[in-house]
Amino acid sequence: MATAAPRSRLLAALDAAIKASANPIEAQCLRAERAALLARQGRLAEARALIRATPATNTDEERLKLQAEVQLLREVGQYQQAY
């Protein structure tokens, strides 16, 4: 349980960075990092929902969302869902 506090602070820091980001690509990368942390905490459904809820204004951003979700699934060993 000693690692719960640092992870909580990291989640808060990522939230602040996402809100402060003016660049949508940077914000998407930060969301993917936040989602990976959630997934490592066993909160995979929440992590996937975070990525899916990210607004996309063009096909490149949609592709980034899909790639982020696939990478997340691979990182947690959910290979079947990744494909």
PLY file of the C-alpha trace (Angstrom):
ply
format ascii 1.0
element vertex 83
property float x
property float y
property float z
element edge 82
property int vertex1
property int vertex2
end_header
0.00 0.00 0.00
3.02 2.24 0.25
2.90 2.86 -3.50
-0.74 4.02 -3.49
0.08 7.57 -2.41
2.77 8.18 -5.07
0.47 6.76 -7.74
-2.34 8.98 -6.55
-0.06 12.00 -6.76
1.04 10.91 -10.22
-2.59 10.64 -11.36
-3.25 14.13 -10.00
-0.17 15.49 -11.76
-1.22 13.89 -15.04
-4.73 15.34 -14.68
-3.26 18.81 -14.19
-0.95 18.40 -17.18
-3.83 17.25 -19.38
-5.92 20.27 -18.39
-2.99 22.63 -18.98
-2.07 21.18 -22.37
-3.04 23.30 -25.37
-1.79 20.69 -27.84
-4.35 17.91 -28.49
-1.65 15.39 -29.43
0.25 16.06 -26.21
-2.98 15.78 -24.22
-3.70 12.43 -25.87
-0.24 11.16 -24.94
-0.77 12.27 -21.35
-4.16 10.52 -21.28
-2.54 7.35 -22.58
0.05 7.56 -19.81
-2.73 8.07 -17.25
-4.64 5.13 -18.71
-1.55 2.91 -18.46
-1.19 3.79 -14.79
-4.86 2.98 -14.17
-4.49 -0.34 -15.98
-1.47 -1.26 -13.84
-3.67 -0.61 -10.82
-6.17 -3.16 -12.15
-8.59 -0.52 -13.42
-8.51 -1.59 -17.08
-12.15 -0.72 -17.85
-11.62 2.79 -16.51
-8.40 3.11 -18.48
-10.08 2.07 -21.73
-12.99 4.42 -21.07
-10.55 7.30 -20.58
-8.96 6.68 -23.97
-12.28 6.20 -25.73
-13.76 9.38 -24.23
-10.98 11.50 -25.67
-12.39 13.84 -28.32
-10.99 13.43 -31.83
-11.42 16.05 -34.51
-9.84 14.21 -37.42
-8.78 10.77 -38.61
-5.24 11.17 -37.28
-6.55 11.72 -33.76
-8.92 8.74 -34.13
-5.95 6.61 -35.18
-3.96 7.78 -32.16
-6.84 6.81 -29.88
-7.02 3.34 -31.39
-3.25 2.88 -31.17
-3.25 4.01 -27.54
-5.96 1.51 -26.62
-4.23 -1.35 -28.44
-0.91 -0.52 -26.77
-2.63 -0.40 -23.39
-4.15 -3.83 -23.93
-0.79 -5.25 -24.97
0.91 -3.82 -21.90
-1.50 -5.62 -19.58
-1.37 -8.89 -21.51
-4.83 -8.69 -23.11
-3.56 -9.75 -26.52
-6.85 -11.16 -27.83
-8.67 -7.90 -27.11
-5.89 -5.94 -28.76
-6.69 -7.52 -32.12
0 1
1 2
2 3
3 4
4 5
5 6
6 7
7 8
8 9
9 10
10 11
11 12
12 13
13 14
14 15
15 16
16 17
17 18
18 19
19 20
20 21
21 22
22 23
23 24
24 25
25 26
26 27
27 28
28 29
29 30
30 31
31 32
32 33
33 34
34 35
35 36
36 37
37 38
38 39
39 40
40 41
41 42
42 43
43 44
44 45
45 46
46 47
47 48
48 49
49 50
50 51
51 52
52 53
53 54
54 55
55 56
56 57
57 58
58 59
59 60
60 61
61 62
62 63
63 64
64 65
65 66
66 67
67 68
68 69
69 70
70 71
71 72
72 73
73 74
74 75
75 76
76 77
77 78
78 79
79 80
80 81
81 82
